[in-house]
Amino acid sequence: MGVETEEKHPVTWYRSTIYSAFMVAATAFTCPGIFGALNGMGAGGGASPGISNAANAIVFGTLAVGSLFVGGISNRISPKWTLAIGTLGYAPYAAGFYVVDRYGASWLLLFGAVLIGISACFLWVGSGAIFMGYSEENRKGFATSLKFALQNLGASIGGMISLALNVQRAYRGSVSHSTYIVMMTIMCLGVPFALLLPPASKVQRTDGRKVIINKSPSLAHEFKILGAMLKKPVIIALLPLMVYSQWFLSYQWQFNFAYFTVRTRALNSMLFYLGGLIAALLLGQLLDWERYSRKTRARVGTLIVVGFTGTSWIVGQAVQVHYSKTLPTLDWAEESYGLGCFVFLLWGVSDPLVTTLLYWLNGSLTNSINEATFLAALINGVGSFGTTFGFVVSAMDFNYNGACALNLALFFLSVPGLIWVGFFQVSNTSHGSTLTKFGVIDTDGSSTDTSETVTTLPVVLGDEKGTK
């Protein structure tokens, strides 16, 4: 079932939405990507998971609380500067692991955890606003998948670096000190990529529409958008998936730490994120495939994610029960390694499938930058709330069988809402509409910041009950 295409407008490459998507993806590569590599090795690469779980609980707890506040700030300072601020706090976190591992002092790690939590609020909200709000409707899948693909590439390359530096360590324990130094260096590169983004007013879309940021008269007024969103059934239906979307991190990282040697953990991390890279790009292409209507793409994407992710947790639960009985320490040279690698790779593929679809579904609900910013804040805040509890569970030495079963249950509890949104709430276009009546706000009926705002069509999708 084909769809009509709009007239193409010429754009300057460094002001295009594709260029913006690549810059966002580059920051994802250097910052959360390397963060993922560090944690993907289990316990931040270190020998003791206790301090790592505590630090990550601080990181995601800060994210859970801070993201919603940053949503309002981002609409006032612009997504570009929100993202730039967000790249500043990652390197001290990696430095904290270095200090713990070398000197046994945990103060820098705990300080770095707070700092990266604050920074990540800005990074995830800013990046989400850009790839959901800047992109043309037929490129939202690509922009979203590119962000998570390069994030996975960064984590995978981080895993390769760790593998190269720890290839002789066929035992359980800490990674080499040089691993942390290399990762700190890469994390510092996120700042220039964020600064290379064009301002919103300079972004050019191929459909000729302008990128719009409208500032409210006050920061408090910004949060009326968030309040209105939380009353929408379509948003409420996705909240369980948002909780699940990052909860699994602590368990999966601990699985890698508990059952594999140092060098094998590094290999697992590399394969985990390479699989996620490919999965994100393929799903993004499917979600943008203009041969079929957006409604059809949403339904097919939903079925793929539900089927694959559900299977990964059922298989994972069976493997976890087996490992809880045998308590292996697996190395890649052993024949029994294949099963553990397989289930870890399944999770590596399913995780970005869930995240890419979640952001794309939210992005399909509106083309308003103001609303996209709060959607990104909501996804990140609620997701980090789930992750915080996941790390709290890990820090309490919760039984691995129970931790795996909890992830399985959380995913299947989110499936009904996901199917309802994916099958019945995605329209073929969101042009000329907003999710809430606050999607476009001017102080006096005109733009308050001509460098960043223009007028748009204040039409609300559905009524105040969120129907379409």
C-alpha positions in Angstrom: 0.0 0.0 0.0 1.9 3.1 -1.2 1.8 6.6 0.1 2.2 9.9 -1.6 5.5 11.7 -1.3 5.8 15.4 -0.8 7.7 17.9 -3.0 11.4 17.9 -2.2 13.1 21.1 -1.3 16.9 21.6 -1.7 18.8 21.8 1.5 22.4 22.6 2.5 24.1 19.5 3.8 25.4 20.9 7.0 21.9 22.3 7.8 20.0 19.2 6.9 18.1 17.0 9.3 20.4 14.1 8.3 23.5 16.1 9.3 21.9 16.9 12.6 21.0 13.2 13.1 24.7 12.3 12.5 25.9 14.8 15.0 23.5 13.5 17.6 24.6 10.0 16.8 28.2 11.0 17.1 27.6 12.2 20.7 25.8 8.9 21.3 28.9 7.1 20.1 31.3 8.9 22.3 29.3 9.3 25.5 26.5 6.8 26.2 28.2 4.3 23.8 31.4 4.2 25.8 29.4 4.3 29.0 27.7 1.1 27.7 31.0 -0.5 26.9 32.3 0.2 30.3 29.3 -1.3 32.1 28.8 -4.0 29.5 31.9 -5.7 30.7 30.2 -6.1 34.1 30.8 -4.1 37.2 32.3 -1.3 35.2 35.1 -3.6 34.2 36.1 -4.0 37.8 36.4 -7.0 40.2 33.6 -6.0 42.6 30.1 -5.3 41.4 28.9 -3.7 44.7 30.4 -0.2 44.1 29.4 -0.3 40.4 25.8 -1.1 41.2 25.7 1.7 43.8 27.2 4.2 41.3 24.8 3.2 38.6 21.9 3.5 41.0 23.0 7.1 41.6 23.4 7.7 37.8 19.9 6.5 36.9 18.3 7.9 40.0 19.5 11.3 39.1 18.3 10.8 35.5 14.9 9.7 36.7 14.4 12.9 38.7 16.3 15.3 36.6 15.0 14.5 33.1 11.6 15.9 33.5 13.0 19.2 34.7 15.4 19.4 31.8 12.5 19.1 29.4 11.4 22.5 30.3 14.9 23.9 30.3 15.6 22.5 26.9 12.7 24.3 25.3 14.2 27.6 26.6 17.9 27.1 25.8 17.4 25.0 22.6 18.1 21.3 22.0 21.6 22.1 20.7 22.8 23.6 23.9 21.0 21.1 25.9 22.9 18.3 24.1 26.2 20.2 24.5 25.8 20.5 28.2 25.0 16.8 28.3 28.3 15.7 26.9 30.4 17.3 29.7 29.9 14.8 32.6 30.9 11.4 31.1 34.7 11.4 31.4 34.8 11.9 35.2 32.6 8.8 35.7 35.1 6.6 33.8 37.9 8.3 35.8 36.1 7.2 39.0 36.4 3.6 38.0 40.1 4.1 37.3 40.6 5.5 40.8 38.6 2.8 42.5 40.5 0.0 40.6 43.9 1.5 41.1 43.8 3.2 44.5 40.7 1.7 46.1 39.1 5.2 46.7 35.4 5.4 45.7 34.8 9.2 46.2 35.5 10.2 42.6 33.3 7.4 41.3 30.3 8.5 43.4 30.9 12.2 42.5 31.2 11.2 38.9 28.0 9.2 39.1 26.1 12.3 40.2 27.8 14.4 37.5 27.1 11.9 34.7 23.5 11.6 35.9 23.0 15.4 35.6 24.8 15.5 32.3 22.9 12.6 30.9 19.6 14.3 31.6 20.6 17.0 29.2 22.1 14.7 26.7 19.2 12.3 26.4 16.5 15.1 26.4 18.5 17.2 23.9 19.2 14.3 21.5 15.7 13.0 21.7 14.2 16.4 20.9 16.5 16.6 17.8 16.0 13.1 16.3 12.3 13.0 17.1 11.5 16.7 16.4 13.9 17.9 13.7 13.5 15.0 11.3 11.0 14.8 8.5 8.3 12.2 9.0 9.8 9.8 6.5 13.2 10.0 8.2 12.3 9.6 11.8 13.0 5.9 11.7 16.4 6.5 10.2 17.3 9.3 12.6 16.2 7.3 15.6 17.9 4.1 14.5 21.1 6.0 13.6 21.4 7.4 17.1 21.1 4.0 18.7 23.2 2.3 16.1 26.2 4.6 16.6 25.6 4.3 20.4 25.9 0.6 20.0 28.9 1.1 17.7 30.7 3.1 20.3 29.9 0.5 22.9 31.1 -2.2 20.5 34.4 -0.4 19.7 34.8 0.1 23.4 34.4 -3.6 23.8 37.0 -4.2 21.1 39.5 -1.9 22.8 38.9 -3.7 26.1 39.3 -7.0 24.3 42.6 -5.9 22.9 43.9 -4.7 26.2 42.7 -7.7 28.2 43.1 -10.6 25.7 45.4 -12.5 28.0 43.1 -12.3 31.0 41.4 -15.7 30.9 40.1 -15.3 34.5 37.5 -13.4 36.4 38.6 -10.0 37.7 39.4 -6.4 36.7 40.3 -5.0 33.3 43.6 -3.2 32.8 44.0 0.4 33.9 44.7 1.5 30.3 41.2 0.5 29.4 39.7 3.3 31.5 42.2 5.8 30.1 41.2 5.1 26.5 37.5 5.2 27.3 37.9 8.6 29.2 39.6 10.0 26.1 36.9 9.0 23.7 34.2 10.3 26.1 35.8 13.8 25.8 35.1 13.9 22.1 31.4 14.3 22.5 31.6 18.0 23.1 32.8 19.2 19.7 30.2 17.0 17.9 27.4 18.7 19.9 28.8 22.2 19.1 28.8 21.4 15.3 25.0 21.1 15.3 23.2 24.0 13.5 20.8 26.1 15.6 17.2 25.1 15.2 16.3 28.2 13.1 19.0 27.2 10.6 17.9 23.6 10.1 16.5 22.9 6.6 14.0 20.1 5.9 13.4 18.5 2.5 9.6 19.0 2.9 10.1 22.8 3.3 8.7 22.9 6.8 10.5 24.9 9.5 11.8 23.6 12.8 9.8 25.4 15.5 10.7 26.1 19.1 8.2 28.3 21.0 9.1 29.5 24.5 6.6 29.7 27.2 6.3 32.9 29.4 7.9 30.9 32.3 9.5 27.6 33.0 6.5 26.6 35.1 4.3 27.2 32.1 6.5 24.7 30.1 5.4 21.9 32.4 1.8 22.3 31.3 2.8 20.4 28.2 4.1 17.6 30.4 0.9 17.6 32.5 -1.3 17.5 29.5 0.7 14.6 28.1 0.4 12.5 31.2 -3.4 12.7 30.8 -3.3 11.2 27.4 -4.2 7.5 27.2 -1.7 6.9 24.4 1.1 8.1 26.7 -0.2 6.2 29.7 -0.4 3.0 27.6 3.4 3.3 26.9 4.5 4.0 30.4 5.0 0.3 31.2 7.3 -0.1 28.2 9.2 3.0 29.3 9.8 1.4 32.7 11.0 -1.8 31.0 13.1 0.0 28.4 16.1 0.4 30.7 15.3 -1.9 33.6 17.1 -4.8 32.0 20.5 -3.1 31.9 21.6 -4.1 35.4 20.7 -7.7 35.1 22.3 -8.2 31.7 25.5 -6.5 32.8 25.6 -8.6 35.9 24.9 -11.8 33.8 28.1 -11.0 31.8 30.1 -10.3 35.0 28.9 -13.5 36.8 29.6 -16.2 34.3 32.5 -15.1 32.0 36.2 -14.5 32.2 37.6 -10.9 31.7 38.5 -11.3 28.1 35.3 -13.2 27.3 33.2 -10.4 28.9 34.9 -7.9 26.6 34.1 -10.2 23.6 30.5 -10.5 24.7 30.2 -6.8 25.1 31.5 -6.2 21.6 29.2 -8.8 20.0 26.2 -7.6 22.1 26.5 -4.0 20.8 27.4 -5.1 17.2 24.2 -7.1 17.1 22.3 -4.1 18.5 23.8 -1.8 15.8 22.6 -4.0 13.0 19.1 -4.5 14.6 18.6 -0.8 15.1 19.5 0.1 11.5 17.3 -2.6 10.0 14.3 -1.6 12.1 14.8 2.1 11.3 14.8 1.3 7.6 11.6 -0.7 8.0 9.9 2.1 9.9 10.7 4.6 7.1 9.8 2.3 4.2 7.5 4.5 2.2 6.2 1.7 0.1 3.8 1.1 3.0 1.7 3.5 5.1 3.0 4.6 8.5 0.1 2.7 10.1 1.3 -0.6 8.5 4.9 0.0 9.4 3.9 0.7 13.0 2.0 -2.6 13.2 4.8 -4.7 11.6 7.5 -3.1 13.8 5.4 -3.8 16.9 5.0 -7.5 16.0 8.7 -7.8 15.3 9.7 -6.3 18.7 7.1 -8.2 20.7 8.1 -11.5 19.0 11.8 -11.2 19.2 12.1 -9.6 22.7 9.6 -12.1 24.2 11.6 -15.0 22.7 14.9 -13.6 24.1 13.6 -13.5 27.6 12.0 -17.0 27.5 15.3 -18.4 26.2 17.2 -16.3 28.7 15.2 -17.6 31.6 15.9 -21.2 30.7 19.7 -20.5 30.4 19.7 -18.5 33.7 18.1 -21.5 35.5 20.8 -23.7 34.1 23.6 -21.4 35.0 22.3 -20.9 38.6 22.7 -24.7 39.1 26.2 -25.0 37.4 27.7 -21.6 38.3 30.2 -21.6 35.4 33.1 -19.2 34.7 33.1 -19.5 30.9 35.9 -18.6 28.5 35.6 -18.4 24.7 38.0 -21.3 24.4 35.5 -23.6 26.0 32.9 -25.5 24.1 30.2 -24.6 26.6 30.7 -20.9 25.9 28.3 -20.8 22.9 25.1 -21.0 24.8 25.9 -18.0 27.1 27.1 -16.0 24.1 23.9 -16.8 22.2 21.5 -15.6 24.9 23.6 -12.5 25.5 23.6 -11.7 21.8 19.8 -12.1 21.8 19.5 -9.5 24.4 21.9 -7.3 22.5 19.6 -7.4 19.5 16.3 -7.0 21.3 17.2 -4.1 23.6 17.7 -1.5 20.7 14.7 -2.9 18.9 12.6 -1.9 21.9 14.2 1.5 22.3 14.1 2.4 18.6 10.4 1.5 18.4 9.5 3.3 21.6 11.1 6.5 20.4 9.7 6.2 16.9 6.1 5.6 18.2 6.4 8.7 20.4 7.8 10.7 17.6 4.9 9.6 15.4 2.5 11.3 17.8 3.7 14.8 17.1 5.9 17.0 15.0 6.1 19.8 17.7 9.6 20.3 19.0 8.2 21.4 22.4 6.3 18.2 22.7 9.1 16.0 21.4 11.3 17.5 24.1 9.0 16.5 26.8 8.4 13.1 25.2 12.2 12.5 25.3 12.2 13.7 28.9 9.4 11.4 29.8 10.9 8.3 28.1 14.3 9.0 29.7 12.9 9.9 33.1 10.5 6.9 33.4 13.1 4.5 31.9 15.7 5.7 34.3 13.3 5.2 37.2 13.1 1.6 36.1 16.8 1.3 35.7 17.4 2.7 39.2 15.2 0.0 40.7 17.0 -2.6 38.6 20.3 -1.6 40.0 18.9 -1.5 43.5 17.8 -5.1 43.0 21.3 -6.0 41.8 22.9 -4.2 44.8 20.7 -6.2 47.1 22.2 -9.4 45.7 18.8 -10.5 44.4 18.7 -14.0 43.1 19.6 -14.1 39.4 16.7 -16.4 38.5 14.3 -13.9 40.1 16.0 -10.9 38.4 15.6 -12.6 35.0 12.0 -13.5 35.7 11.3 -9.9 36.8 12.5 -8.6 33.4 10.5 -11.2 31.6 7.4 -10.2 33.5 7.9 -6.5 33.0 8.2 -6.9 29.3 5.1 -8.9 28.9 3.2 -6.5 31.2 4.1 -3.8 28.7 2.9 -5.7 25.6 -0.9 -4.9 25.7 -0.2 -1.1 25.8 2.4 -1.4 23.1 0.1 -3.3 20.8 -2.7 -0.9 21.4 -0.5 2.1 20.5 1.3 0.4 17.6 -1.8 -1.0 16.0 -4.5 1.7 16.6 -2.9 5.0 17.7 -0.4 5.8 14.9 -1.8 7.9 12.1 -0.3 8.2 8.6 0.8 11.8 9.3 1.1 14.3 12.2 1.4 17.4 10.0 -0.6 20.4 11.1 -1.4 18.8 14.5 0.0 18.6 18.0 -0.5 16.0 20.8 -1.8 18.5 23.3 -3.2 22.0 23.1 0.0 23.3 24.6 2.1 22.0 21.7 2.6 25.5 20.4 2.8 28.4 23.0 3.7 32.1 22.4 3.6 34.7 25.1 1.5 37.2 23.2 0.4 35.3 20.1 3.6 35.8 18.3 7.1 34.4 18.5 9.1 35.5 21.6 12.5 34.6 20.1 12.7 35.2 16.4 16.0 33.4 16.1 14.5 30.1 17.2 10.8 30.2 16.6 8.2 30.6 13.9 4.4 30.0 13.8 2.8 26.7 13.4 -0.7 25.2 13.2 -2.1 24.7 16.7 -4.4 21.8 15.9 -4.7 19.1 18.6 -4.9 15.5 17.7 -8.1 14.2 19.2 -9.9 15.5 22.3 -8.6 16.0 25.8 -9.0 12.2 26.4 -6.4 11.5 23.8 -8.6 9.9 21.2 -7.9 10.3 17.5 
